[in-house]
Amino acid sequence: MDADEALKLDNQFCFVVYALSRKIIGQYRPLLSAIELTYPQYLVMLVLWEHLPNPAKPGGVTIKFIGERLMLDTGTLTPLLKRLEQRGLIHRERAKDDEREVLVRLSLEGIELKQKAKDIPFKVMCDTALPLDEVLKLKEALKVMLALDTEPAIQSGC
């Protein structure tokens, strides 16, 4: 592929991923609207539902942990968490052993919201044009790419 071809929008891998991401998030929008969550808030709740599954066991996860799982910085997470707390879905509190850490835990309402969200992944999956096995293969390939620890091309001399 020559330089002119390489600079065409339709030849950009990043554009396809970007456009697909926007399309998929758009499919989530009406489903999440029904439970009054934005997509980023939904991602936070997914992390909390996964890592705080038992309401009988009190505990929490750190903001740092949530940020690492979602690949988001604290400056992006803090307003999200604040809105979830204002809505009564989570509680934030300083860790007793290290006041620099803030722990996040689910409220009873946050735990109950999980039940309302259970069908969302299945509804979105049904909206895809690809068979389930192809969607799962694509997801795994993208996870491999995401996990690659590569240097930017400018540094690697690519």
C-alpha positions in Angstrom: 0.0 0.0 0.0 1.5 3.4 -1.0 1.4 6.5 1.2 -1.7 8.0 -0.5 -3.6 4.7 0.0 -2.4 4.5 3.6 -3.8 7.9 4.4 -7.4 7.1 3.2 -9.9 7.0 6.0 -11.2 3.6 4.9 -7.8 2.1 5.3 -7.4 3.3 8.9 -7.6 0.4 11.4 -8.0 3.0 14.2 -11.1 4.5 12.5 -12.8 1.2 12.2 -12.2 0.4 15.9 -13.3 4.0 16.9 -16.5 3.9 14.7 -17.4 0.4 15.9 -16.9 1.5 19.6 -19.3 4.4 19.1 -21.8 2.2 17.4 -21.7 -0.4 20.1 -22.0 2.2 22.9 -25.0 3.6 21.0 -26.6 0.2 21.2 -26.2 0.3 25.0 -27.6 3.8 25.4 -31.3 3.0 25.4 -30.8 -0.1 27.6 -28.8 1.8 30.1 -31.1 4.8 30.0 -33.8 2.5 31.3 -31.7 1.9 34.4 -30.5 5.5 34.5 -26.8 4.8 33.9 -24.4 6.2 31.4 -22.0 3.8 29.6 -19.0 4.8 31.8 -21.1 4.4 34.9 -22.2 1.0 33.7 -18.5 0.0 33.3 -17.8 1.0 36.9 -20.8 -0.9 38.1 -19.6 -4.0 36.2 -16.3 -3.9 38.0 -18.1 -3.5 41.4 -20.6 -6.3 40.7 -17.8 -8.6 39.7 -15.4 -7.8 42.6 -18.0 -7.2 45.4 -20.4 -10.0 44.6 -21.4 -10.9 48.2 -23.4 -8.3 50.1 -23.0 -10.3 53.3 -19.2 -9.7 53.1 -18.6 -6.0 53.6 -15.6 -4.6 51.8 -14.7 -2.4 49.0 -12.3 -1.9 46.2 -9.9 1.0 45.8 -10.4 3.7 43.2 -6.9 2.7 41.9 -8.2 -0.8 41.3 -11.2 0.4 39.4 -9.0 2.7 37.3 -6.6 -0.1 36.5 -9.5 -2.4 35.4 -11.1 0.3 33.2 -7.9 1.9 32.1 -9.1 5.3 33.4 -7.2 7.8 35.5 -8.5 9.2 38.9 -9.5 12.5 37.3 -11.9 10.7 35.0 -13.2 8.3 37.7 -13.8 10.8 40.5 -16.8 12.6 38.8 -18.2 9.2 37.8 -18.0 7.9 41.3 -19.4 11.1 42.7 -22.5 10.8 40.5 -23.0 7.1 41.4 -22.7 8.0 45.1 -25.2 10.9 44.7 -27.6 8.4 43.1 -27.2 6.1 46.1 -25.6 3.2 44.2 -22.2 3.3 45.9 -20.5 4.5 49.1 -16.9 5.9 49.2 -14.9 6.0 52.3 -11.2 6.4 53.3 -9.4 3.2 54.1 -8.8 2.8 57.8 -5.3 1.5 57.4 -4.3 4.1 54.8 -6.2 7.3 54.5 -4.7 8.1 51.1 -6.8 5.2 49.7 -10.5 5.6 49.0 -12.6 2.4 49.1 -15.7 2.1 47.0 -18.5 -0.3 47.9 -21.9 -1.1 46.6 -25.0 0.2 48.4 -28.1 -2.0 48.7 -29.6 -0.1 45.7 -26.4 -0.7 43.8 -26.6 -4.4 44.5 -30.2 -4.5 43.5 -29.5 -2.7 40.2 -27.5 -5.7 39.1 -30.7 -7.7 38.6 -32.1 -5.0 36.4 -28.9 -5.0 34.3 -28.7 -8.8 33.8 -30.2 -8.8 30.3 -28.3 -5.9 28.8 -25.3 -7.9 27.5 -27.6 -10.5 25.8 -29.7 -7.8 24.2 -26.6 -6.0 22.8 -25.2 -9.4 21.6 -28.5 -10.1 19.8 -28.1 -6.8 17.9 -24.8 -7.7 16.3 -24.9 -9.0 12.7 -22.2 -11.6 13.4 -22.8 -15.1 14.9 -21.9 -15.3 18.5 -18.8 -17.4 18.0 -17.4 -14.8 15.6 -18.1 -12.0 18.0 -16.3 -13.9 20.7 -13.3 -14.6 18.5 -13.1 -10.9 17.6 -13.3 -9.9 21.2 -10.4 -12.3 22.1 -8.3 -11.0 19.2 -8.9 -7.4 20.4 -8.0 -8.3 24.0 -4.7 -9.7 22.8 -4.0 -6.4 21.0 -5.0 -4.4 24.0 -2.7 -6.5 26.2 0.4 -6.0 24.0 3.0 -3.9 25.6 4.3 -2.1 22.5 6.2 1.1 22.2 4.8 3.8 20.0 6.1 3.5 16.4 8.0 6.7 16.7 10.2 5.2 19.5 10.5 1.7 18.0 11.6 2.9 14.6 8.8 1.1 12.8 
